[in-house]
Amino acid sequence: MHHPHTSTSRRTTRLTRLTRNAGLAVVALGLIFTAVPATAHAGAPTPSAAHLEAAASGLDDPAKKDIAMQLVSSAENSTLDWKAQYGYIEDIGDGRGYTAGIIGFCSGTGDMLALVELYAERKPGNVLEAYLPALREVDGTDSHEGLDPGFTGAWAEAASDPVFEQAQDDERDRVYFDPAVRQGKDDGLGTLGQFAYYDAIVMHGGGTDATSFGSIRQRALAVASPPSQGGDETAYLDAFLDARVWAMEQEEAHSDTSRVDTAQRVFLRNGNLNLDPPLDWQVYGDSFHIG
């Protein structure tokens, strides 16, 4: 049974993923994260020992990564139990068809198709493979044609398969988590900053529209320099969170910016750049704690 806030929270976080269709998200992310040559900041100050340490063990540290998944789940599913979401599937009426799994893969935006293709590659004959033709047909739309009535049941059945769980983990990492952490480290950010990037990509996608992650980052860079360019980390993250809130406010569905205001901004104000527990925050009026 999902928390009563589940549908509202998910709807709030899905509506601006305008560029998440087949291939585009990956291509766009690739452009964002490879557009700046590695030598671009050759003349910039050498990162401090603290930043080098952050680069060595940031959000991709297993314990910190689990915290990241709990933080996102508190906003996406109103629960810290992110591992209970593999079998989640629902049409939340946001124009993207079915939303499902641990990161909200959507039948209308290509990432669900990529996930089911990966699952079929790793486990031919699985219960979802028969729906691949339908998923290709509905990509880019909110249609359920060829998916109803059996797809939701098949998804729930697949969710008990460790192979499918691993496929969800791997696609989440490939499309969202790894690019966010990589960009965060390139910008000289610690664990909190890397998480701020990840949460932004989860909500806004990695495309090129005005409210995408890449555009949010560019707005922040216009105001403050990241540590990789000699800037103050707290000042830069303040600028990034300001830009993130601006992007959220461009759409009525994102008018509740609590996942920034009463979560990430709280950690920043506390000087917790390493995202060390204990952590206390609120999202959509619900209080959460990680000890």
C-alpha positions as CSV (number, residue, x, y, z in Angstrom):
1,M,0.0,0.0,0.0
2,H,1.4,3.3,-1.0
3,H,1.4,6.4,1.2
4,P,-1.6,8.7,0.4
5,H,0.8,11.3,-1.0
6,T,2.3,9.0,-3.6
7,S,0.3,10.0,-6.6
8,T,0.5,13.7,-5.8
9,S,4.2,13.5,-5.2
10,R,4.9,11.6,-8.4
11,R,2.6,13.9,-10.4
12,T,4.5,16.9,-9.0
13,T,7.8,15.5,-10.1
14,R,7.0,14.2,-13.6
15,L,5.4,17.1,-15.5
16,T,8.5,18.8,-16.8
17,R,10.3,15.8,-18.2
18,L,9.6,17.1,-21.7
19,T,12.8,15.7,-23.3
20,R,12.7,12.2,-21.9
21,N,11.9,10.3,-25.1
22,A,13.8,7.4,-26.6
23,G,17.4,8.2,-26.9
24,L,17.1,11.9,-26.4
25,A,17.7,11.8,-22.7
26,V,20.9,9.9,-23.1
27,V,22.1,12.0,-26.1
28,A,21.3,15.2,-24.3
29,L,23.0,14.1,-21.1
30,G,26.0,13.1,-23.2
31,L,26.1,16.5,-24.7
32,I,25.9,18.2,-21.4
33,F,28.6,16.2,-19.7
34,T,31.1,16.1,-22.6
35,A,30.6,19.6,-24.1
36,V,33.3,21.1,-21.9
37,P,36.8,19.7,-22.7
38,A,38.7,18.3,-19.8
39,T,41.3,21.0,-20.3
40,A,38.9,23.8,-20.2
41,H,39.8,24.7,-16.6
42,A,43.5,23.9,-16.9
43,G,44.3,27.3,-15.5
44,A,41.8,27.1,-12.7
45,P,43.1,26.8,-9.1
46,T,44.0,23.3,-8.0
47,P,41.1,21.7,-6.1
48,S,41.8,21.5,-2.3
49,A,42.5,18.2,-0.6
50,A,38.9,18.2,0.7
51,H,37.6,18.4,-2.8
52,L,39.9,15.7,-4.0
53,E,38.7,13.5,-1.1
54,A,35.1,14.3,-2.1
55,A,35.9,13.3,-5.7
56,A,37.3,10.0,-4.4
57,S,34.3,9.1,-2.3
58,G,31.1,11.1,-3.0
59,L,27.5,10.2,-3.5
60,D,28.6,7.0,-5.2
61,D,29.9,5.7,-1.8
62,P,27.4,2.9,-1.1
63,A,26.1,4.3,2.2
64,K,25.7,7.8,0.7
65,K,24.0,6.4,-2.4
66,D,21.5,4.7,-0.3
67,I,20.8,8.0,1.5
68,A,20.3,9.6,-1.9
69,M,17.8,6.9,-2.9
70,Q,15.9,7.5,0.4
71,L,15.9,11.3,-0.1
72,V,14.5,11.0,-3.6
73,S,11.9,8.4,-2.5
74,S,10.7,10.7,0.3
75,A,9.7,13.2,-2.5
76,E,8.7,10.7,-5.2
77,N,6.9,8.2,-3.0
78,S,6.5,9.8,0.4
79,T,8.5,7.0,2.0
80,L,12.1,6.2,2.7
81,D,11.6,2.6,1.6
82,W,12.8,3.0,-2.0
83,K,13.4,-0.7,-2.5
84,A,9.6,-1.3,-2.2
85,Q,9.1,0.7,-5.4
86,Y,10.3,-1.8,-8.0
87,G,6.7,-3.1,-8.5
88,Y,5.1,0.4,-8.4
89,I,3.1,1.1,-11.6
90,E,0.4,3.7,-12.1
91,D,-0.9,6.1,-14.7
92,I,-0.9,9.4,-12.8
93,G,-2.5,11.3,-15.6
94,D,0.5,13.5,-16.5
95,G,0.4,12.6,-20.2
96,R,3.3,10.2,-20.0
97,G,1.4,6.9,-19.8
98,Y,2.4,4.5,-17.1
99,T,4.9,5.6,-14.5
100,A,6.7,2.7,-12.8
101,G,9.6,1.4,-10.7
102,I,12.2,3.0,-8.5
103,I,12.8,6.1,-10.6
104,G,9.5,6.5,-12.4
105,F,10.2,5.0,-15.7
106,C,7.5,6.2,-18.1
107,S,5.9,4.3,-21.0
108,G,5.6,7.6,-22.9
109,T,9.1,8.9,-22.5
110,G,11.4,6.1,-23.7
111,D,13.1,5.2,-20.5
112,M,10.6,2.4,-19.7
113,L,11.2,1.0,-23.2
114,A,14.9,1.0,-22.7
115,L,14.5,-0.7,-19.3
116,V,12.3,-3.5,-20.7
117,E,14.7,-4.0,-23.7
118,L,17.6,-4.4,-21.2
119,Y,15.6,-6.9,-19.2
120,A,14.8,-8.9,-22.3
121,E,18.4,-8.9,-23.3
122,R,19.4,-10.3,-19.9
123,K,16.5,-12.6,-19.5
124,P,14.9,-13.6,-22.8
125,G,11.3,-14.8,-22.5
126,N,10.5,-12.8,-19.4
127,V,6.9,-11.7,-18.7
128,L,7.4,-8.2,-20.0
129,E,9.1,-9.1,-23.3
130,A,5.8,-9.7,-25.1
131,Y,4.9,-6.0,-24.5
132,L,8.0,-4.6,-26.3
133,P,6.1,-4.0,-29.6
134,A,3.4,-2.1,-27.7
135,L,5.9,-0.1,-25.7
136,R,7.6,1.0,-29.0
137,E,4.2,2.0,-30.4
138,V,3.1,4.1,-27.4
139,D,6.5,5.8,-27.0
140,G,6.0,9.5,-27.0
141,T,2.3,9.3,-26.1
142,D,0.1,8.6,-23.1
143,S,-1.6,5.6,-24.8
144,H,-2.1,2.2,-23.2
145,E,-2.8,0.5,-26.5
146,G,-1.4,-3.0,-26.5
147,L,-0.5,-2.7,-22.8
148,D,-3.9,-3.2,-21.1
149,P,-5.2,-5.1,-19.4
150,G,-2.2,-7.3,-18.6
151,F,0.9,-5.0,-18.5
152,T,0.5,-3.8,-14.9
153,G,0.2,-7.4,-13.6
154,A,3.2,-8.4,-15.6
155,W,5.2,-5.5,-14.2
156,A,4.3,-6.5,-10.7
157,E,5.3,-10.1,-11.4
158,A,8.6,-9.1,-12.9
159,A,9.3,-6.9,-9.9
160,S,9.9,-10.1,-7.8
161,D,12.7,-11.1,-10.2
162,P,16.2,-10.0,-9.0
163,V,17.2,-9.7,-12.7
164,F,14.5,-7.1,-13.2
165,E,15.5,-5.2,-10.0
166,Q,19.1,-5.1,-11.2
167,A,18.0,-3.8,-14.6
168,Q,16.1,-1.0,-12.9
169,D,19.1,-0.2,-10.8
170,D,21.4,-0.2,-13.8
171,E,19.2,2.1,-15.9
172,R,18.7,4.5,-13.1
173,D,22.5,4.7,-12.7
174,R,23.2,5.0,-16.5
175,V,20.6,7.7,-17.3
176,Y,20.4,9.7,-14.0
177,F,22.7,8.8,-11.1
178,D,26.1,8.3,-12.8
179,P,25.9,11.4,-15.0
180,A,24.8,13.6,-12.1
181,V,27.7,12.4,-9.8
182,R,30.2,12.7,-12.7
183,Q,29.2,16.3,-13.4
184,G,29.1,17.1,-9.7
185,K,32.7,15.8,-9.2
186,D,33.8,17.7,-12.3
187,D,32.4,20.8,-10.8
188,G,34.3,20.1,-7.6
189,L,31.2,19.5,-5.5
190,G,31.0,17.3,-2.4
191,T,28.3,14.8,-1.7
192,L,25.4,17.3,-1.1
193,G,26.1,19.0,-4.3
194,Q,26.2,15.8,-6.2
195,F,22.9,14.9,-4.7
196,A,21.4,18.3,-5.7
197,Y,22.4,17.5,-9.3
198,Y,20.9,14.0,-9.1
199,D,17.6,15.2,-7.7
200,A,17.4,17.9,-10.4
201,I,18.0,15.4,-13.2
202,V,15.4,13.0,-11.7
203,M,12.7,15.8,-11.7
204,H,13.6,17.8,-14.8
205,G,15.5,15.4,-17.1
206,G,18.8,16.0,-18.8
207,G,17.6,17.6,-21.9
208,T,18.0,21.0,-23.4
209,D,14.8,22.9,-22.6
210,A,14.7,25.9,-20.3
211,T,13.9,24.0,-17.2
212,S,16.1,21.0,-17.8
213,F,19.1,20.1,-15.6
214,G,21.6,21.6,-18.1
215,S,19.8,24.9,-18.2
216,I,19.4,25.0,-14.4
217,R,23.2,24.5,-14.1
218,Q,23.9,27.2,-16.6
219,R,21.7,29.7,-14.7
220,A,23.7,28.9,-11.5
221,L,27.1,29.3,-13.4
222,A,26.0,32.7,-14.5
223,V,25.7,33.8,-10.9
224,A,28.5,31.9,-9.1
225,S,31.6,29.8,-9.8
226,P,31.8,26.2,-8.7
227,P,34.8,25.0,-6.7
228,S,36.5,23.6,-9.8
229,Q,36.8,27.2,-11.0
230,G,37.9,28.5,-7.6
231,G,34.4,29.4,-6.3
232,D,32.9,28.9,-2.9
233,E,31.0,25.7,-2.7
234,T,28.2,26.9,-0.5
235,A,27.7,30.1,-2.6
236,Y,27.6,28.0,-5.7
237,L,25.1,25.5,-4.3
238,D,22.9,28.4,-3.1
239,A,22.9,29.7,-6.7
240,F,22.1,26.2,-8.0
241,L,19.2,25.7,-5.6
242,D,17.9,29.2,-6.5
243,A,18.0,28.2,-10.2
244,R,16.3,24.9,-9.4
245,V,13.5,26.7,-7.5
246,W,13.0,29.0,-10.4
247,A,12.7,26.1,-12.8
248,M,10.2,24.4,-10.5
249,E,8.1,27.6,-10.3
250,Q,7.7,27.7,-14.1
251,E,5.0,25.1,-13.7
252,E,2.0,25.2,-11.4
253,A,2.5,21.5,-10.5
254,H,5.9,22.4,-9.0
255,S,4.7,25.2,-6.9
256,D,5.6,23.2,-3.8
257,T,9.3,23.5,-3.7
258,S,9.7,21.8,-0.3
259,R,12.1,19.2,-1.6
260,V,14.5,22.1,-2.0
261,D,13.4,24.5,0.7
262,T,12.9,22.2,3.6
263,A,15.3,19.5,2.6
264,Q,18.4,20.3,0.5
265,R,18.5,24.0,1.6
266,V,18.4,22.8,5.3
267,F,21.4,20.5,4.8
268,L,23.3,23.4,3.1
269,R,22.4,25.9,5.9
270,N,23.7,23.3,8.4
271,G,27.0,23.2,6.5
272,N,26.5,19.5,5.8
273,L,28.2,19.4,2.5
274,N,29.1,15.8,3.0
275,L,25.5,14.8,3.6
276,D,26.3,13.0,6.8
277,P,23.5,11.6,9.0
278,P,21.7,12.4,11.1
279,L,19.5,14.1,8.6
280,D,16.1,15.6,9.3
281,W,13.9,17.2,6.6
282,Q,10.4,17.7,5.3
283,V,8.8,17.2,1.9
284,Y,5.2,18.1,1.1
285,G,4.6,18.6,4.9
286,D,5.8,15.1,5.8
287,S,8.8,14.8,8.2
288,F,11.6,12.3,7.6
289,H,14.7,11.2,9.5
290,I,17.8,9.2,8.7
291,G,19.8,8.5,11.8
